[in-house]
Amino acid sequence: MPLLMLLIFTLASCGAGSSTAIEPAASGGPPSGETLTVWALSDTHIKDRKHMKPFRNAVEDVNDNIPDVDMAINAGDVAHFPTVESYDLYIKTRDGSYIKEWHEIIGNHDYKTDKGNIFREKLRGGGDVNYTVEKGNILFIFISNEDRGKPTVITDETFEWWKDLVINNQDKIIVVTTHAPLDGSGIMFSGLKARQIVDSKRFREVLRDYKVDIWLSGHLHIPQSLPDTIVTQEKLGGTTFIEISSIRPDLWGMKEPESRVLTFACGSDKLLVRSRNHKRYFYTPGLDKTITLSKPYECD
């Protein structure tokens, strides 16, 4: 991705991808009443102690300024190099958060030298790296990278597992997390082969017939102020694709650490998505979006 192009886009005044299912959020912050709030982050790229500051600052920002987060999702590339030290540093910082429930997936950097084995032992207790979590009538599906390389490789076996889950849970709000976005999602740069899920056609065919509400991904490291970082694809059953920027800063610090905060309100079919800047300690003005879900969220 040419740096000049990215810089031009970054400096432009722009909003997220438009759609009939996405509306600018009303002012006043998250909804009142019982909620499920999710901190969605990605691409922490932990190397060693010298590279901990962005993630540490992000955790401190949430601790100090974002109350009542129920769970956190890390969409991959937890570590830059998969070593015991890098994951131990991540876990130590993560465990300094008041958020007690964390869900991570394997990104291309987590997989590349040991096929995700250290990740699996450290973050999944040796268990499955493709898994689900239920919160009320929300089904979260987490899918890890399954081969080396920059694109996200998902085996046919895992695809069939995902397909069965989607088909058999149409009574639920379905939220999918992968490291790279789906080709055809409309997310900026997702048409590049190194920045997408390999053989995305399999997934698109399912989405045309079965509802998936939200698809979260990272990998691109692009500012959340760019166009087409939140896109609802009516031709794919109305799935809303949300790109999560990196916690790691890029472009010599000009691309600042960012994440998303998602709030589901009990009894409502509206999802509030906010863009958090962890260097400036604020929600970026003008980027709050309200997404209409397929059904209201039913609390536990």
Sequence and secondary structure as in RCSB ss.txt:
>XXXX:A:sequence
MPLLMLLIFTLASCGAGSSTAIEPAASGGPPSGETLTVWALSDTHIKDRKHMKPFRNAVEDVNDNIPDVDMAINA
GDVAHFPTVESYDLYIKTRDGSYIKEWHEIIGNHDYKTDKGNIFREKLRGGGDVNYTVEKGNILFIFISNEDRGK
PTVITDETFEWWKDLVINNQDKIIVVTTHAPLDGSGIMFSGLKARQIVDSKRFREVLRDYKVDIWLSGHLHIPQS
LPDTIVTQEKLGGTTFIEISSIRPDLWGMKEPESRVLTFACGSDKLLVRSRNHKRYFYTPGLDKTITLSKPYECD
>XXXX:A:secstr
  HHHHHHHHHS       TTEEE  SSSS SSSEEEEEEE    B SGGG HHHHHHHHHHHHH     EEEE 
S  BSS  HHHHHHHHHHHTTSS   EEE   HHHHTTTTTHHHHHHHHTTS SSEEEEETTEEEEE    SSSS
SB   HHHHHHHHHHHHTTTTSEEEEE SS  TTS  TTTTSGGGSBTTTHHHHHHHTTS   EEEE SS   TT
STTSEEEEGGGTTEEEEE   SS BTTTTB  EEEEEEEEBT SEEEEEEEETTTTEE TT  EEEE SS B   
